[in-house]
Amino acid sequence: MAERLLDFAVPLDVGLLERTVDAFHTAGNNEQRGAAEAILRKLQEHPDAWRKVDQILKESKSSQTKFFALQILESLIKYRWGALPEDQREGIKNFISTLVVNISSTPPQEQQAFFMRKLDAILVEILKHDWPHRWKGFIPELVAASRTSEVLCENSMHILRLLSEEIFDFSRGALTQAKIKELKSSLNDEFRLIHELCHFVLNNSQCPSLIQATLSTLHAYLSWVPLGYIFQGNMVEKLLQLFAQPPFRNLALQCLTEIGSLNINEFGNQFVAMYRVFMGQLMPILPQQVSIANAYENGKTEDQKFIQNLALFFTGFFKSHELLLESTEPDRQNLLIGLQYLVHISYVDDVEVFKTCLDYWNYFVMEVYNAAVPCQTGRMTFYDSRTCGGKERRLFFESILSQLRTLMLCRMAKPEEVIVVEDENGNAVRETMKDSEVLAQYKTMRETLIYLSNLDQEDTERQMLDKLRAQLKSVQNTAHDLSWTALHTLCWAIGSVSGTMQEDMESRFLVSVIRDLLSLCELTRGKNNKAIIASCIMYVVGQYPKFLRAHWKFLKTVVNKLFEFMHEMHPGVQDMACDTFLKICNKCKKQFVIDQQDEPKKFIVELLEHLTETIRDLQPHQVNSFYESVGLMISSESNENYQVEYLMMLMSPPNAAWKEVIAQASANIESLKSPEILKKVQNCLQANTSVCQSLGDPFDHQMKTIYVEMLEIYKQYSELISKEVSSGGPYAAKSAFVRAMRSVKRSALKLLETLVESMTKKDVIMGYVPRMLDPILGDYNRNVPDARDPEVLSLFATIIRKLQSHMADEVPRVFEAVFECTLNMITKNFEDYPDHRLKFFALLHAITNHCFKVLFAMSPGQLQLVMDSIVWAFRHTERNVAETGLNLLEDLLHKFQESGVQVLTGFHRAYFIKIMQEILVVMADGFHKPGFKQHAKILHHLFTVVQMDGAIQGPLWDQSKGGTHTNNATYIREFVEDLLTRSFPNLTAAQVMACVAGMFDMREFPAFKSHLRDFLVQTKQFASQDNAELYAEEAAAQREAEKRRMAGIPGMLLVKEETDM
């Protein structure tokens, strides 16, 4: 019955519509709700539905139905406004304006207020299209009407706030650059009237709700208004008065925050005067002796908002005007009081409040530090009176800086390397998931603490050692338990300041820290306590590789302690011990293979002699990490004979296990089915992979000892898997037994790929290739889809990238074995075989880049398959697959561009239209915005090539269908115009022609890309969505500039970014 709503030949039954809307919101079962939703969606999408809105609003008694009607109207205005005739636009505009005035002229009920907000939003949508050119008198009319009624004025304030937010806060990616500029200019010109209205209300109204609405509107405008208006009249004075009144305190404080954050030199005296009055009003409201952290915890919601807003005020004001407050003694004291308030606020147990404060402290200490930079010499910092106030400022803020060090030590965030944490029950457990917000907070806190340490190394050292000794004393007194949180944050802070102290000071400091931590470890009882201290020790020592390199005995003690921790069975301790050992070996590997004073033998020899004992309690993945670490040691040995000797000693346990497996398989091939043998083979292969990864070329000696047998085992497991699948059907491929055998095969493939990646000698790598082709490629081709290993694709992509043209003769065989059978697997849908999908395109990319001539030898059918697969890739909704496809296409286009006119012409005659069409589709569909930059680059390339004289020597249009065109550029221009006109009926012909003209006329890529952005903003698909991905390139450039700046600060370079000495 509800289908009658879709028949526009008969009058709309509003009662039926109300029942349908009610069913959608209240239906008891999903079937009824789904049916109602389908009807309502079709009705909303009908092009003439908007003509029924006035009838619905007049006749309906249901607020939900009225809201649905407004949604229809909003959709029309957002997406089809420009396509409506002018008289219809004027009619809708007058209808909405009259409705807004009529409803807002009386105090609204709660339901009506919700309806009113939607009406206001629709009115603002109209303004975004028609104001100022088609509605020049809007602001004067609104202001004039607002003076006649306080109720009407309150709604006008809401409209003005919405307008400001839409233009200044939400316009990026929703409006074209030209439209944004026009709206901002118009609002700027009209602000005098808005300012006068706000001024009038604040000075004359006694209505609390109107004053609050006015403050909210003023807050939305203050960040961009013409500067003269801010201190014109008594607005700042009035805001300070309202700040003292509890009902308006938070809103007034938000307005003061916006004003205080403006950085305007010519109004310096006014800002200083504002701060003086503000501090005078704040101290009675929030006395200095009050514990702000406790007040926040026990306060009401409004009290907590006040603390949040106060943090924003201080941080914004100090960033803009701190130097102004340093000019006179009374203002300097007020500045210190404000900073003291902010220090107390920083202890509030609220993540957002702390992030606000931390962001400012990072800025503040950087500014104080930068004042002293001219007096830096090497790694040492000196301060003198010639530093343009650097020493004076540091001394003036000495107390605040010291308190900030205390704050950082108390609240230091957890670094990524720490994996032993405290759970909600107070137990020490292994961390299962990284918290990205905590890691970002750690990065900021680390930077801040590095600045603080550079400013005063002695105070940093003193505070850290005092806190650590306090922990030691509390444990020595049996009445106190170990404070895990305090020890954690302290040790994380200690690790963060690596590289900031002078060398002798850092040596003394670290020796004291490790000594106290080891004492704590001896004194404490209980596995949880020892696990926590162990994680702290391991984190700290891992952050000071320079010290360890310079102090062999200390390094040896640390490593032996790590070996002890490798026998500790508490969750996470063994993992962290292996991770720390790997980090130390990566930075100090040379120290383990040279003769050390007073040592009877090299450390690596001693280690290898006790290898079995050291790793006996480790799990297989931990053993692999250990093997990788020792491989790093061996790689730093300069004597090749010693390298081989150490390698054979290291591989002795896995080689013994390998020989045992081979012997059993030779006697009885069925032994390979044993779960124990399967596990043993996999462990051996993974251990080899770990060593190969860290050792590189010298691993060739070990690989030769197992290579032939490994391929034979690979072949045997391939045959066993085929038998299982052929006898058990497709489901057998997912059985535990088959999965275990495939796991062994994948380990073998991973070892081969690691070998290719880590070795530098191409002739040696090439020696391994011929023997692997048949057992690996043949097995892949013959197997059922579910039994094909994607690592095969990855392996040959790596080989082609490494050997490049040396693989040209083998590429056709690779292509024949994997291309068609893989394509059949991955093109049935977008979900199945995700690993095969990504690795297949990586292989195709490698062939394109390094063996491009092989593509010339393909038949037209094969090349068509290649191009279809690339199109399929960049149409994929998985970001990594789409990016791989776009990168591949971009490289392919450039390769053909370099291949001569004849080849280029043939290629573009076959594929130019298809590529251009498909790129335009994905660029505008709203699902592929992360690839916008690449879409733009590919289109820019195509439109450039088609306009180059003599580049494409032949028509791009199908001559068999008739039609003549002046040249290819004219044809493509007409084709794109027609395509866009058909694809976006909501755009006018003028908009489409302007877009296409820009695509062809803008030769510089940045201008071309901006032009495409503006076009996409106008399309229905991109409106009202998050378009941040369209600006990803600009954001990446900002991050790179910041990274270069940080590299020049002592200690700021992360340990993992430093190189071994």
Secondary structure, 3 states (H helix, E strand, C coil): CHHHHHCCCCCCCHHHHHHHHHHHHHCCCHHHHHHHHHHHHHHHHCCCHHHHHHHHHHHCCCHHHHHHHHHHHHHHHHHHHHHCCHHHHHHHHHHHHHHHHHHHCCCCCHHHHHHHHHHHHHHHHHHHHHCCCCCCCHHHHHHHHHCCCHHHHHHHHHHHHHHHHHHHCCCECCECHHHHHHHHHHHHHHHHHHHHHHHHHHHHCCCHHHHHHHHHHHHHHCCCCCHHHCCCCCHHHHHHHHHCCHHHHHHHHHHHHHHHCCCCHHHHHHHHHHHHHHHHHHHHHCCCCCCHHHHHHHCCHHHHHHHHHHHHHHHHHHHHHHHHHCCCHHHHHHHHHHHHHHHHHCCCCCHHHHHHHHHHHHHHHHHHHHCCHHHEECCEECCCCCCCCHHHHHHHCHHHHHHHHHHHHHHCCCCCCCCEEECCCCCEEECCCCCHHHHHHHHHHHHHHHHHHHHCHHHHHHHHHHHHHHHHHHHHCCCCCCCHHHHHHHHHHHHHCCCCCCHHHHHHHHHHHHHHHHHHHHHCCCHHHHHHHHHHHHHHHHCCHHHHHHCHHHHHHHHHHHHHHCCCCCCCHHHHHHHHHHHHHHHHHHHHCCCCCCCCCCHHHHHHHCHHHHHCCCCHHHHHHHHHHHHHHHHCCCCHHHHHHHHHHHCHHHHHHHHHHHHHHHHCHHHHHCHHHHHHHHHHHHHHHHHHHHHCHHHHHHHHHHHHHHHHHHHHHHHHHHHHHHHHCHHHHHCHHHHHHHHHHHHHHHHHHHHHHHCCCHHHHHHHHHHHHHHHHHHHHHCCHHHCCCHHHHHHHHHHHHHHHHHCCCHHHHHHHHHHHHHHHHCCCCCCCHHHHHHHHHHHHHHHHHCCHHHHCCCHHHHHHHHHHHHHHHCCCCHHHHHHHHHHHHHHHHHHHCCCHHHHHHHHHHHHHHHHHHHHHHHHCCCCHHHHHHHHHHHHHHHHHHHCCCCCCCCCCCHHHCCCCCCHHHHHHHHHHHHHHHHCCCCCHHHHHHHHHHHHHCCCHHHHHHHHHHHHHHCHHHCCCCCHHHHHHHHHHHHHHHHHHHCCCCCCCCHHHCCCC
